[in-house]
């Protein structure tokens, strides 16, 4: 009897998943979630589309559609769905965060990303994920807000400041003419093998500390790191020109 009952349950589940179309958005979303958990994002997309067809103004369905489109590399559709959801529920953290996160993936839409992520962070100030993305966007935009956000991020117990953030803090301190704080952050960042960090440290030693020999060492280290990569051609020429002057 028990075995018969289990077989009936299995049959019911199969009917739900592979039987006739879903009649409600809730059913479609349950099926979308099942497919997503199984990593079947094309199937999840079909179910999310069904949910939105049944309830075009359902924010949850729209956000799931945005995620499914993103997973299927349909970024324009993902943005459209996320924008629609954020319009419907402007005070919803997940709607604003999803919209901002999608915008942030496009280098030409960092301003829009910053606006959406700012709203998300205001709605949930304890979200480290939102603050990280917001800070990254502010750094990309070279926004005056970047320094304050970097300091907020440093205060988060669940975030470890790495070389990239120390480098950005160092630059921010330089803009404020706080040389001692800039030196501390830039030297901390030197543990990184990021060419950008090494070059910034070289420039700092050269321009602000008048340590020509140390600056020369870091410039040469930078040149060894980038090699003959075409992506660094312009900066490499500038560094080589500066080395000839030292």
Secondary structure, DSSP 4 states (H G I P E B T S, - for coil): -HHHHHHHHHHHHHHHHHSSPPSSHHHHHHHHHHHHHTT-HHHHHHHHHHHHHH-TT-HHHHHHHHHHHHHTT-HHHHHHHHHHHHHHTTT-HHHHHHHHHHHHTSGGGHHHHHHHHHHHHHH-TT-HHHHHHHHHHHHHHT-TTHHHHHHHHHT-TT----HHHHHHHHHHHHHTT-HHHHHHHHHHHTTS--HHHHHHHHHHHHHTS--HHHHHHHHHHHHHHHTT-GGGHHHHHHHHHHHHH-
